[in-house]
Amino acid sequence: MKRVMTIAGSDSGGGAGIEADLKTISALGAYGCTAITAVTAQNTQGVAAVHTLPAEFVALSIKMVLDDIGVDAVKLGMLANEPIIRAVAAALPRHVPVVLDPVMVATSGAVLLEDGAIMAMRELLIPQATLITPNLPEAAKLTGLPVGTGAERIAAGRALLAMGAQAALIKGGHGTEAQLTDYLITPDEVEAISLPRLNSTSTHGTGCTMASAIATGLAQRLPLLEAVKQARAYLQEAIRTAPGFGKGHGPVNHLARVQS
């Protein structure tokens, strides 16, 4: 059994963050362990409060897991602030895949990271990323480029490679096209992965789920493209079979793989 560490925030509603990550990792057959960066009081309708943990504690959490259990891949999610980003960058294990989900922009459009933290992410984390998985607003914020068309999204992916990432997955979920297309950009090629857009409000935690699923595939030694395609298919089914909880943007069905 492979080991996947998620370094991210906790979602009291269970649909995103650490909770979504652990359910995804388990559903795909790996062992999940954590370093929690923040705890949130939230539900499907919004976030009431965020309590950020000390950067030194986050780094110690990572060290304790690495010293004893070890990891085969790492997923990075909500890192909350610049001190945590710097602590995580220094503590990351070398020579294992790192999937960076740059949680910077909320579904509402609110920017979740201050400029100093975004700069630290560019300088310290993107160069360590095996894969970075921004949604469209995040890709635009990180690169300063437009992302309205397929060609523009590919250009943004190439800009992230120029910052040091080994590969970029520009996700199309925030687009409006009937066919949702994610672009996987590597130094060698561009792969477009398209699936029908599902008309659903059960989209809370989709970015967390996607990144964790990819990290699990990479831990299990799948090639990058295969890991991305497996994750995309898993997320599609998880959205399609979502339980419909809550009055807002509800969670997906993280047990979709187990139930099938």
C-alpha positions in Angstrom: 0.0 0.0 0.0 1.4 3.4 -1.0 1.4 6.4 1.3 0.1 9.8 0.4 0.5 12.9 2.6 -1.9 15.8 2.3 -0.8 19.2 3.6 -3.9 21.3 3.6 -6.7 22.9 5.7 -9.5 21.1 7.4 -13.2 21.5 6.3 -15.7 21.0 9.1 -18.3 20.2 6.4 -16.2 17.3 5.2 -16.5 18.2 1.5 -13.1 19.7 0.8 -9.6 20.0 2.3 -8.1 17.3 4.5 -11.4 15.5 4.8 -11.9 15.3 1.0 -8.2 14.3 0.5 -8.3 11.4 3.0 -11.5 10.0 1.6 -10.2 10.2 -2.0 -6.8 8.6 -1.1 -8.6 5.8 0.7 -11.1 5.2 -2.1 -8.3 4.9 -4.5 -6.5 2.3 -2.4 -3.7 4.2 -0.6 -2.9 5.2 2.9 -3.4 8.9 3.8 -1.6 10.9 6.4 -1.8 14.7 7.1 -0.2 17.9 8.1 -3.1 20.4 8.9 -2.4 24.0 8.1 -5.7 25.5 9.3 -9.1 24.5 10.7 -12.2 26.1 9.4 -15.8 26.5 10.5 -17.8 26.1 7.3 -20.6 24.3 5.5 -21.9 24.2 2.0 -23.0 27.8 2.2 -19.8 29.4 3.2 -16.9 29.8 5.7 -17.7 31.4 9.0 -14.1 31.4 10.5 -10.6 30.2 9.8 -8.0 29.3 12.6 -4.5 29.1 11.1 -2.0 26.8 12.9 1.6 28.0 13.6 4.0 27.4 10.8 6.4 25.6 13.1 3.7 23.1 14.1 2.9 22.4 10.4 6.6 21.7 9.8 6.8 19.4 12.8 3.7 17.5 11.6 5.5 16.9 8.3 8.7 15.8 10.0 7.0 13.4 12.3 5.3 11.6 9.5 8.4 11.5 7.3 10.6 10.2 10.2 8.4 7.2 10.9 5.8 6.4 8.2 7.3 7.9 5.1 5.5 9.0 2.0 5.3 8.0 -1.7 3.6 11.3 -2.8 2.5 14.6 -1.4 -0.5 16.8 -2.1 -0.4 20.5 -1.2 -3.7 22.3 -0.7 -4.6 25.4 1.3 -1.4 26.7 2.9 -3.0 29.9 4.4 -0.1 32.3 4.6 3.5 33.1 3.8 5.1 31.6 6.9 3.4 28.3 6.3 4.3 28.3 2.7 8.0 28.9 3.6 7.9 26.2 6.3 6.3 23.6 4.0 8.7 24.4 1.2 11.7 23.7 3.5 10.1 20.5 5.0 9.0 18.8 1.8 10.6 15.5 1.1 12.7 15.3 -2.0 12.5 12.6 -4.7 8.7 11.9 -4.3 6.0 13.4 -6.6 4.4 16.7 -5.3 1.0 17.8 -6.6 0.4 21.5 -5.9 -3.2 22.6 -5.8 -2.7 26.4 -5.5 -5.7 27.3 -3.3 -5.7 31.0 -3.9 -9.1 32.0 -5.2 -12.4 31.0 -3.8 -15.4 30.0 -5.9 -16.9 33.4 -5.0 -13.8 35.1 -6.6 -12.3 36.1 -3.2 -8.5 36.0 -3.1 -7.4 33.7 -0.3 -3.7 34.4 -0.2 -2.0 37.8 0.2 0.6 39.0 -2.3 3.6 37.9 -0.2 2.3 34.4 0.1 1.6 34.2 -3.6 5.2 35.4 -4.3 6.5 32.7 -1.9 4.5 30.1 -3.7 5.9 31.2 -7.0 9.5 31.2 -5.7 9.5 28.2 -3.4 6.7 25.7 -4.2 6.2 25.8 -7.9 9.8 24.8 -8.6 9.2 21.7 -6.4 5.9 20.7 -8.1 5.8 17.6 -10.1 2.4 18.9 -11.2 0.5 22.2 -10.4 -3.3 22.1 -10.8 -4.8 25.6 -10.9 -8.3 26.4 -11.8 -8.8 29.3 -14.3 -8.8 32.2 -11.8 -5.7 30.7 -10.1 -3.9 30.2 -13.4 -4.6 33.9 -14.3 -3.5 35.1 -10.8 -0.2 33.1 -10.9 0.8 34.0 -14.4 -0.9 37.4 -15.1 -2.1 36.0 -18.4 -5.7 35.7 -19.8 -7.3 32.3 -19.7 -10.4 32.7 -21.8 -9.5 30.4 -24.7 -7.8 27.0 -25.0 -4.7 28.6 -26.5 -4.5 31.1 -23.7 -4.9 28.3 -21.1 -2.1 26.4 -22.8 0.1 29.5 -22.7 -0.6 29.9 -19.0 0.4 26.3 -18.4 3.7 26.9 -20.3 4.3 30.0 -18.1 4.0 27.8 -15.0 6.5 25.4 -16.5 8.8 28.4 -17.0 8.5 29.1 -13.3 9.8 25.6 -12.5 6.9 23.2 -12.4 7.5 19.9 -14.2 3.9 19.9 -15.5 0.7 22.0 -15.3 -2.9 20.9 -15.4 -5.1 23.9 -16.3 -8.6 22.9 -15.2 -11.6 24.1 -17.1 -14.2 23.9 -14.4 -14.7 27.6 -14.2 -15.3 27.9 -17.9 -18.7 27.9 -19.6 -18.1 25.4 -22.5 -20.5 22.4 -22.8 -17.4 20.2 -22.9 -15.2 20.7 -19.9 -11.6 20.5 -21.0 -8.5 20.3 -18.8 -5.1 20.9 -20.4 -2.1 18.9 -19.2 1.0 20.7 -20.3 4.4 19.1 -20.1 7.7 20.1 -21.7 7.1 17.6 -24.4 3.4 17.8 -25.2 -0.1 19.2 -24.5 -2.9 16.8 -23.8 -6.5 17.9 -23.8 -8.8 15.9 -21.5 -12.5 16.5 -22.2 -15.7 15.3 -20.6 -19.2 16.5 -20.7 -19.9 19.3 -18.2 -22.3 18.1 -15.5 -25.0 20.5 -14.4 -24.6 20.2 -10.7 -24.2 22.3 -7.6 -22.3 19.5 -5.9 -18.9 20.9 -6.7 -17.5 21.8 -3.3 -14.0 20.3 -2.9 -13.5 19.3 -6.5 -10.0 20.8 -6.7 -8.9 19.1 -3.5 -10.4 15.8 -4.7 -8.8 16.0 -8.2 -5.3 16.8 -6.8 -5.5 14.1 -4.2 -6.6 11.5 -6.8 -3.6 12.5 -9.0 -1.2 12.3 -6.1 -2.5 8.8 -5.3 -2.0 7.7 -8.8 1.5 9.0 -8.9 2.3 7.3 -5.6 1.0 4.1 -7.2 3.6 4.6 -10.0 1.1 5.5 -12.7 2.5 7.6 -15.5 1.4 11.3 -15.2 -1.1 11.2 -18.0 -2.7 8.0 -16.8 -2.9 9.4 -13.2 -4.6 12.5 -14.4 -7.1 10.6 -16.6 -7.9 8.2 -13.7 -8.5 11.2 -11.4 -10.6 13.0 -13.9 -12.8 9.9 -14.4 -13.1 9.4 -10.6 -14.1 13.0 -10.1 -16.7 12.9 -12.9 -18.4 9.9 -11.3 -18.1 11.5 -7.8 -19.9 14.6 -9.0 -22.5 12.5 -11.0 -23.4 10.4 -7.9 -23.1 13.3 -5.3 -25.3 12.8 -2.2 -27.0 16.2 -2.5 -26.2 17.4 1.1 -26.5 21.0 2.1 -28.2 24.1 0.8 -25.3 25.5 -1.1 -22.4 24.0 -3.1 -22.5 20.4 -1.8 -19.9 17.7 -1.6 -19.1 15.1 -4.2 -19.4 11.3 -3.5 -15.9 10.4 -2.5 -17.0 6.7 -2.2 -17.8 6.5 -5.9 -14.8 4.3 -6.7 -15.5 2.0 -3.7 -19.2 1.6 -4.6 -18.5 0.8 -8.2 
